[in-house]
Amino acid sequence: MHRWTPDVLGPPYERLELELAPDAEGPVIATLVRRVRDEVIDGPGRFDVLYVHGWSDYFFQRELAEYWVRRGGRFHALDLRKYGRSLRPHQTPGYVDDLSAYDEEIDAAIEVIRTRAVEPLVLMGHSTGGLTLSLWTSRHPEVADGLVLNAPWLEFQTRAVGRALLEPVVQVGAAVHPHAPFPEVDLGFYSRTVSAELGGEWTYEREWRPEHGFRTNRGWLNAVLRGHATVAKGLGIRIPIFVLLSARSMLQPIWSEQMRFADTAIDVGGVARRAADLGLDVSIRRIEGALHDVTLSSAPVRAAVWESLDRWLPAVVRTASPASSGVTG
């Protein structure tokens, strides 16, 4: 029997701690959050949703959960190991040395979700979470029925050429000093576009989502670059994929108010080109005025996001039989 407890978001949200294998830093957990679903459904049918956050982040997006619930989804979100609800004092925030480490909590979360019933499964990942879920889906081809990627970090900001130059240097450093930090590169501009305390719209736990992000280190960056290299070779994903991106990026060292209407974290042009090779059925939607997390953009932009998902979702849910009765691989 799973022991769900009240979540920090309050009713109707609950959470469940997933015990994982310990690593070099000690005990490890992940946290599964669910939004208890009522029976008011305005969508194509019943299905499950599992959301995975990005770097230096955690799940707090109530409006996103409410969207999926209204459409018929049993919504769950996963705070990965060493993030948000799962972060413990003895841990380096966000640290893993291989993105496949997350297979353990993703598999465990899906096992819990499918305890009650097996319904079509839609995965949704933001930024690094989108990269992680893309790689996971390619390794577990018979589990999910649809994949939504919210500004997935599929390619380095300097694109393939820059990645090719950086990767060998990072790889050597990661082998010798994996926890060695890099110089601070987050100037806080993205937080400024999102946080209600800094001129944005949203309130969240700043300890779990700090203004300048977690300190990046060699081991983690090496894991991400290896993930980018794997994506560049093609993943061959066979389920429908829907990619949401801002219409433009603003990656610059000086603040501009126009950053409130752009992606300030990734190169959306490079990601769009890389996303086209994820699989056989990829739809890409570029949205004017969207932030890096498109679901945290202004209300008119969010309305465009929900409308775009509404057009994509019925073909996935109506034509899908649950991909598997359990997790394989």
C-alpha positions in Angstrom: 0.0 0.0 0.0 1.4 3.4 -1.0 1.4 6.0 1.7 0.3 9.3 0.1 0.6 12.4 2.4 -0.5 16.0 2.0 1.7 18.1 -0.4 3.2 21.5 0.1 0.8 22.8 -2.7 -2.2 21.9 -0.4 -5.4 20.0 -1.4 -6.1 18.4 -3.8 -2.3 17.6 -4.2 -0.7 14.7 -2.4 2.9 13.3 -2.5 4.6 9.9 -2.2 8.3 9.4 -1.4 10.0 6.8 -3.6 12.9 5.1 -2.0 15.8 4.6 -4.4 19.2 2.9 -4.2 21.7 5.0 -2.3 24.6 6.6 -4.2 28.1 7.9 -3.2 26.5 10.8 -1.3 24.2 8.5 0.8 20.4 7.8 0.8 18.4 8.9 -2.2 14.7 9.4 -2.8 12.4 10.9 -5.5 9.0 12.3 -4.9 5.8 11.6 -6.9 3.1 14.3 -6.7 -0.4 13.8 -7.8 -3.4 16.0 -8.3 -6.5 14.1 -7.2 -8.8 14.0 -10.2 -12.5 14.8 -10.0 -14.9 13.5 -12.6 -15.4 16.7 -14.7 -13.7 15.8 -18.0 -13.7 18.1 -21.1 -11.4 16.2 -23.4 -10.9 13.1 -25.5 -10.9 10.5 -22.8 -9.1 9.1 -19.7 -5.3 8.9 -19.7 -2.3 9.3 -17.4 0.2 12.1 -17.4 3.7 12.1 -15.8 5.5 15.5 -15.8 9.3 15.9 -15.2 10.8 19.3 -14.4 14.0 20.8 -15.6 17.4 21.9 -14.1 17.3 23.8 -10.8 13.5 23.3 -10.7 10.7 21.3 -9.2 6.9 20.9 -9.7 4.8 23.8 -8.7 2.8 24.6 -11.8 -0.8 24.2 -10.6 -2.3 25.6 -13.8 -0.5 23.0 -15.9 -1.9 20.2 -13.7 -5.4 21.7 -13.8 -5.2 21.7 -17.6 -4.4 18.0 -17.8 -7.1 17.1 -15.3 -9.8 19.0 -17.1 -8.8 17.0 -20.3 -9.2 13.7 -18.5 -5.7 13.1 -17.3 -4.7 11.6 -14.0 -1.8 14.1 -13.4 1.4 13.1 -11.7 4.7 15.0 -11.4 8.1 13.7 -10.4 10.5 15.7 -8.3 13.7 13.9 -9.4 16.4 12.9 -6.9 18.2 15.9 -5.4 15.6 18.4 -6.5 12.8 20.1 -4.8 10.9 17.8 -2.4 13.5 15.2 -2.9 16.6 17.2 -2.0 18.3 16.3 1.3 21.0 18.3 3.2 23.8 15.7 2.4 23.3 16.0 -1.4 24.7 18.1 -4.1 21.6 19.8 -5.7 20.7 18.2 -9.0 23.8 16.1 -9.3 24.0 12.9 -11.3 26.8 11.7 -13.5 24.6 10.0 -16.0 21.0 10.9 -17.1 20.1 7.2 -17.2 20.2 7.3 -13.4 16.8 8.7 -13.5 15.4 5.5 -15.1 15.0 4.2 -11.5 12.5 6.9 -10.4 10.7 7.2 -13.7 10.1 3.4 -13.7 9.0 3.5 -10.1 6.7 6.4 -10.7 5.0 4.7 -13.7 4.6 1.5 -11.6 2.8 3.5 -9.0 0.6 5.3 -11.5 -0.5 2.1 -13.1 -1.4 0.4 -9.8 -5.0 1.6 -10.0 -5.5 1.1 -13.8 -3.6 1.0 -17.0 -4.6 3.9 -19.2 -2.8 5.6 -22.2 0.3 7.4 -20.8 1.5 10.9 -21.9 4.9 12.0 -20.7 5.8 15.7 -20.4 9.2 17.1 -19.7 10.6 20.6 -19.4 14.1 21.6 -20.4 16.6 19.0 -19.0 13.5 17.0 -18.1 12.6 16.9 -21.8 16.1 15.7 -22.6 15.8 13.0 -19.9 12.4 11.8 -21.0 13.4 11.7 -24.7 16.4 9.5 -23.8 14.2 7.4 -21.5 11.5 6.9 -24.1 14.1 5.8 -26.7 15.2 3.1 -24.2 11.7 2.1 -23.2 9.8 2.1 -26.6 6.7 0.1 -25.4 5.7 2.1 -22.4 4.3 5.6 -23.2 1.8 6.6 -25.9 2.7 10.3 -26.3 5.6 12.7 -25.4 5.2 16.4 -24.8 8.4 18.4 -24.7 8.3 21.9 -23.2 11.4 23.7 -24.4 13.5 20.6 -24.2 17.3 21.1 -23.8 18.2 18.8 -26.7 21.3 20.7 -27.9 24.0 22.9 -26.3 23.5 26.7 -26.8 26.5 26.8 -29.1 25.1 23.9 -31.1 27.0 20.9 -32.3 30.2 22.8 -33.2 30.5 24.3 -29.7 29.5 21.0 -28.1 32.2 19.1 -30.0 34.8 21.6 -28.7 33.6 21.6 -25.1 32.8 17.9 -24.6 36.4 16.5 -24.5 37.4 19.2 -22.0 34.4 18.6 -19.7 34.9 14.8 -20.0 38.4 14.9 -18.7 37.5 17.3 -15.9 34.6 15.1 -14.9 36.8 12.0 -14.7 39.2 13.8 -12.3 37.0 16.2 -10.3 33.3 15.5 -11.1 32.0 17.8 -8.3 34.3 20.7 -9.3 32.0 23.7 -10.0 32.0 25.9 -13.1 31.9 29.7 -12.9 28.5 31.1 -12.3 26.7 31.5 -15.7 23.1 32.1 -14.6 22.6 35.9 -14.3 19.1 35.5 -12.8 17.3 36.8 -15.9 15.0 33.8 -16.3 14.0 34.0 -12.6 13.3 37.7 -13.2 10.8 36.8 -15.9 9.0 34.2 -13.7 9.2 35.0 -10.0 6.5 37.3 -8.5 9.1 38.7 -6.2 11.2 39.8 -9.2 8.5 41.2 -11.5 7.1 37.9 -12.9 3.8 36.2 -12.1 4.6 33.0 -10.1 5.2 32.2 -6.5 7.4 29.2 -5.5 9.9 27.9 -3.0 13.1 29.8 -3.8 15.2 27.3 -1.9 14.2 24.7 -4.4 14.3 27.1 -7.4 17.0 29.6 -6.6 17.3 32.9 -8.4 20.7 32.0 -10.0 20.1 28.3 -10.3 22.1 25.5 -8.7 25.9 25.6 -9.2 26.8 23.5 -12.2 29.6 21.0 -12.0 31.7 19.0 -14.3 30.1 15.6 -13.7 26.6 16.8 -14.3 27.5 18.9 -17.4 29.3 15.9 -18.9 26.1 13.8 -18.4 24.1 16.4 -20.3 26.6 16.7 -23.1 26.6 12.9 -23.5 22.8 13.1 -23.7 23.0 15.8 -26.4 25.4 13.7 -28.4 23.0 10.7 -28.2 20.1 12.8 -29.4 22.2 14.1 -32.3 22.6 10.5 -33.5 18.8 10.1 -33.7 16.6 8.4 -31.1 14.0 6.7 -33.4 11.1 7.4 -31.1 7.9 5.9 -32.6 5.2 7.5 -30.5 3.8 11.0 -31.3 6.0 13.9 -30.0 4.8 17.4 -29.5 7.5 20.1 -29.0 6.6 23.5 -27.6 9.1 26.3 -28.0 9.3 30.1 -27.8 9.4 31.9 -31.1 12.8 33.4 -30.2 15.7 33.2 -27.8 17.5 36.1 -26.0 20.8 34.8 -24.7 22.7 37.9 -23.7 24.6 39.3 -20.7 22.5 42.5 -20.3 18.9 42.6 -19.0 16.2 43.7 -21.4 12.4 43.9 -20.8 12.0 42.0 -24.0 13.3 39.0 -22.1 9.9 38.7 -20.6 8.7 37.5 -24.0 11.5 35.1 -25.0 13.5 32.1 -24.0 16.5 33.2 -22.0 17.9 29.7 -21.4 18.2 27.7 -24.6 18.8 28.3 -28.3 15.3 27.6 -29.6 16.4 27.5 -33.2 19.0 24.9 -32.6 16.6 22.9 -30.5 13.9 23.0 -33.1 16.3 21.6 -35.7 17.4 18.9 -33.4 13.9 18.0 -32.3 12.9 17.1 -35.9 15.1 14.1 -35.7 13.7 12.7 -32.4 11.4 10.2 -34.1 8.9 9.5 -36.8 6.0 11.7 -35.7 7.2 15.0 -34.4 5.1 18.2 -34.3 6.9 21.5 -33.4 4.9 24.6 -32.2 6.8 27.9 -31.9 4.8 30.4 -29.8 5.3 34.1 -30.0 6.1 35.7 -26.6 6.7 32.4 -24.7 9.2 32.1 -21.9 11.6 29.2 -21.5 8.9 27.3 -19.6 6.1 28.1 -22.0 3.5 27.2 -19.4 4.7 30.0 -17.2 4.3 32.7 -19.9 1.7 35.4 -19.9 -2.0 34.5 -19.9 -2.5 35.0 -23.6 0.6 32.9 -24.4 -0.6 30.1 -22.0 -4.0 30.1 -23.8 -2.1 29.5 -27.1 -0.2 26.6 -25.4 -3.4 25.0 -24.1 -5.1 25.4 -27.6 -2.1 23.8 -29.3 -2.2 20.8 -26.9 -5.9 20.5 -27.4 -5.3 20.0 -31.1 -2.6 17.4 -30.6 -4.0 15.4 -27.8 -7.1 13.7 -29.3 -5.1 11.8 -31.9 -2.9 10.4 -29.2 -5.5 9.4 -26.6 -8.3 8.2 -29.0 -6.0 6.0 -31.0 -3.8 4.7 -28.2 -4.4 1.6 -26.3 -2.2 1.6 -23.2 1.3 0.8 -24.4 2.1 -1.7 -21.7 0.8 -3.2 -18.5 4.0 -2.3 -16.8 7.5 -0.9 -17.3 9.9 -2.9 -19.4 13.6 -2.5 -20.1 
